[in-house]
Amino acid sequence: MPPEGGHRCGFVAVVGRPNVGKSTLVNALVGRKVSIVSRRPQTTRQRVTGVASGEASQVLFVDTPGLHRKERRALNRAMNRAALSSLTDADLVLMVVEAGRWTEEDDDVLARAQERGRKIVLVVNKVDRVWPKERLLPYIEAVAQHGQFEAIVPVSAERGNNLDRLQSLVEAAMPEGPALYPEDQFSDRDEHFHAAEIIREKLMRRLHEELPYGLTVQIERMAPDDQGRLGISAIVWVERENHKPIVIGKAGEMLKAVGRAARLELKERYGRPVHLELWVKVREGWSDRDEELTRLGFDSD
């Protein structure tokens, strides 16, 4: 149901502690994959705006890194800055929590959102994992005491439960204004960014605990070749020399598996065959040096 009045357009900051399902929620609301997803916390490192265009509205969902207390490295500090800066320009904040849990980190996120005086909708995600279902209502009543919320909406982003209600509520909260992006544009990021993120997602899903946080992906070349394929050359940057053999794997099997998985998704995304070349290189301590983050394309604000 379209919102009343004229065309509406606005920004919605999607915030929360790590691993509550913010990216899955943004992808579901946009109806297209704009952010990568893995079970590891802090998969999202930079702001990504997903554009959801309707007949009478355009909602710009800003997916943010999970707000966290530990800022051990420059990368952690950059991630927190990215999440907090999204609150400044937001017309509405969706604070995402995990059904059945409320932690001190959730308190921190709420406090930071309230400091900026924005309207906040609490999105209780992963309700499909709560059992028995009778536990959900007391939980919602309890979290309602934590702050002043415009609404509390229980959803399952993964299964699509109750997203229509959330979408209608968000659209109605947007200010009147013209669309800021073309109707067929789904993200504010270019395709180099998305291709690099898809490759990083496949790496994160296959590598063990700590290593994924010490690697990043940079696209060197992305252009059609003379055989009609989309040629992509990418560098996987790691922080230490002893990380290279882990990423490459025995007889190159790990990197081949990552390449195959990434190539299949890229082929589907771009609707043509993809020739993907991956190289693993060392850039010592890149995640703890601001100049390296800037050189690798991370937001500086």
N, C-alpha and C positions, 0 to 999 in steps of 0.2 A: 504494500500500500504506500503510494508516494506521500511524502510529507506535505502538510498544508502550506499554502502560500506559494511564493515563487521558487525558482531554482535555488538549491542549497549547496554550499561547498565549504568544507572545513577540514582541519587537521585533528586527528585523534592519536594521542600518544599512548602506545601500548607498553606498559611498564610492569615490572614485577621482579622478584628475585630469580636467580638462575633456575632453569629446568622446570618451569611451571607451564610451559606450552605456549609461549607468546607467539613464536614463529608459526606454529601449526595453526593457531587462531587467525593470525593475519592472512595466511594462505587460504584458509577456509572462507574468510569474509570477502577476500578479493576474488576468489574463484579461480585462482591460478597460483602456481608456485613462484613466489617472489623472494622468499627466504629459505635457506637450507635448514634441514632439520636432522638432528641426531639425538640419541639418548644422553649424550654427554652435556653437562652444564656448560654455559658460556660458549655455545656453538656460534651464536650471533655475536659479531665483534663490532659491527658498524651499523649506523642507522640505515634502514632500508624503508622507503615509502612505497606501500602498495596502493594502487589507484583503483578504487571500486566505483565505476560509473553506472548510474541508473538513469531512468527517464527524467527524474526531477531532482537528482542530487549527484554529487561527486564527493565521496569520502576518501580522505587521504590518511590511511592507516600507517603510522610510523612505528615500525618494528624496531625495538631497541635492545641493546645488550642487557643481560640481567644485572641489576644493581647488586653489588656485593661489597662487603666490608673490607676485605683484604686487598690492598693496592700495592702488592709487592713489586710489580714491574710497571714500566711505562705503558705497556699494553693494557694492563688492568686499569690504570688511571685514565687512559684514553677511552676505554669502554664505559667507565662511569660518567665521564664528561659527555659522551655521546648520548647516554640515556637521560642525563639531567637536562641537557640543552633542549631535548625534544619537548620537555614540559613547558618551556618558556613560551613557545608559539602555539601550544595546543589549545583548541577550542573545547576539547573534552579529553579526559584521561580515562583509559580503561586500565584499571589495576587488576592484574591476573594473579590469582592464588590457586593453590592445589586443594581440591576438595578434601576435607578431613584433616588438614594441617594448617597451622598458623604459627610462624616462627618469629624470632627477633628480627630476622632480615625482612620479613613482611612488615613489621612495625617500622623499620627504617624506611622502606619504600613509601609507605603511607605518609610518614612524617615529611618526607621530601616533596611528595606531591601536594600535601596540604600547605606547605610553606609557600608554594607558588600560587595559591588561591584559585586553583582550577576546579571545575566540577569533576567529580570522580564517580565512575560507575565501577562497582566491584564485580569482577567476573570470576565466578567460582568454576574452575575448569576441572576436567577429569572426573565428572560426577559418575561416569560409567564404572569407575573403579571402586566406588563406595558400596560396601555391602555389610549388613543389610541396608536397604534404602532408607529405613526409618532413622538411620544415623544422620542423614543429610539435613533435615529440618532443624534439629538442635544445634548443629554446626553453624548453619546460616544465622540462626538467632544469636549465637554467641559472637560471630564475627561482626555482626551489625553493631555491636557495642564498641567496636574499635574506632569508629569514625563516622562522619556525616557523609553518607553516600546518596547520590541521586537515585540509585537503584542497585539492587543486588540480583545478578542474573546467573543462575546455574546453567552450565553448558558442558558439552563434550565436543571440543574442537575437532578431535580425531574422528568422531562418528557423526558430527554435524547436528547433534542434539541441541535444540533451542536457539540455534543461530539466527533464525528468522526474527525472533523476538528481539534479540540483541541488535541486529541490523536495523530494524525499524526504530528502535529507541535511539540509536546513534544518529540516523538520518534526521530524525525530528529535532535533535539537539544542535544540528549544524546551523550556522548563520546563513542568511540569504546571500547569494553571490553567484557569479558565473563560474563555470568549470575552469580549472587551471591547467588541465592536461587534455590532450586529444582523447576521444572516446576509446580508441583502440590501444592506448598506452596503459600498461599495467604497473609500471615501476618508474622511479626517478633515476635508477641506475642504468648505466650503459651495458651492452652485452659482454664487454670484456670483464666487467665486474661479475656478472652472473655466471659466465663460463668458469671463471676462477673459483667461484664459490661452489659450483657443482663438483669440481675436481676436489676441492678441500673437504666437502661433505663425504665423498667416497673414501678419502684418506682417514677421516675421523672415525668412520664406521668400521675400519679394519685394523687400526693401530691400537696398541695397548695404552694404559692409563695416561702417563704424563706427556708422551711425545706429541700428541695432537696440538697441545698448547704451545709447542715450540716450533711449529711449522706454519707457513703461509704459502699461498700460490699467486704467481704473477704471470699474466698473459703477455708473451712477447710479440706474437703475431696471430692475427685472426683474419683470414681472407679466403675467398674462393680460389681453388687451384684450377689448372687447365683440364682436369677430369670431371669438373662439376661438383667436386667435394668441397666442404668447408674445411680448410686447413687451419689447425690451431696448434701453436707451439707454446708450451707453458713451462715455467720453472717452479719446482717445489723447493722453497727455501727452508733449510733447517738451521738450528743454532750451533750444532756441534758436529765434528767430523764423525764421531761414532754413531750419530743418528742416521747417516746416509745408508749404511747397509741394512738398517731396520726398515727404512722406507722402500728400499729397492727389493729386499727379500732375497732368499736363497735362489740363485740362478735367475734373479729378476722377477720371480713369480708374484711378489706383492705389488710391485709397480705395474705389472701386466694386468693383474686383477683390477686394480684401481682404474687403469686406463680403459679396460673393457667396460666397466660399469659406468664410467663417466661418458664414454663415447656413445653408449646406448641412450643415455638420457639427453645428451646434446643432439644426437640425431633426431630424437623425437621432438625436442624443443624447436629445432631449426628446419625440420622437414626435409632434410637432405643428408646424404652420407657425410661422415666426419672423419677426417684423418687427424689423429691426435698424437702429438709428440710430447713426452714428458721428460724433463731433466731434473735431477736432484743436485742442488748446490748448497754450499755452506755460507752462511752470513752470520758470523759470531755475534751472539747476544742481541740480535735484531729486536727482540721483544722488550728490551729494557733501554732502548735508545730512541729518543724522540725524533731525531733526524732520520733514523732508519724507518720509523713508522711513516713519516711524511713521504720518504722516497718510495715506499711500498704502497702508497695510495691511501693510507688511513686518514680519517678526518682529523684536522688539526684543532678544531674548536672543542 
